[in-house]
Structures are given as C-alpha cells and as structure tokens.
Amino acid sequence: MRAGCLILLVFFIWEAVMVKFYKSLQRIFSSDRVSVEHYRVWAKTEYGRDWQFALQHMLDHKGSAPKSRELDETVNKNLKGWV
C-alpha cells in the first residue's frame, strides 16, 4: 500500500515538473506576444489622426484601447464622441 502511494506521489510530482517545463518552453518560443508594431497598425486603423494617443494608451494599459468612460479632462479631448 505504501509503495503504491509513493509511486503515485512521485508521478504527480513528475507531472507538475514537466508541466512547468513545457509552459516555460512555450513562453520562450511562442509568438503570442503582441508587438508595438501590431498596436501601432491597429491604432492607426481605428483612431485615424488620434492614433498616437490610442497607441500610448494601449502601451500604458497592457493593450486595452481607450474607452469613452476614460475620456475626461485629463485625456485626449479629440476622442470625445468617437469612442
């Protein structure tokens, strides 16, 4: 009984180590990251002349685009009514 539990425990530990290993490899070699160039193209497409403001907003807020509720006195007034 003890040997079976020990083997099961070793299996689960080994599985956890391999999952971490594969996730690390995936993080290193994956191309899921969005580059600044992707953000720039999207901002130019969606925001026209205000693309620089939208790009900076996305870079500052982990990729989220400016929303209407974020448009107040401290934010670009040119976007009011557009977003």
Order of alpha helices (4+ residues) and beta strands (2+ residues): alpha-alpha-alpha
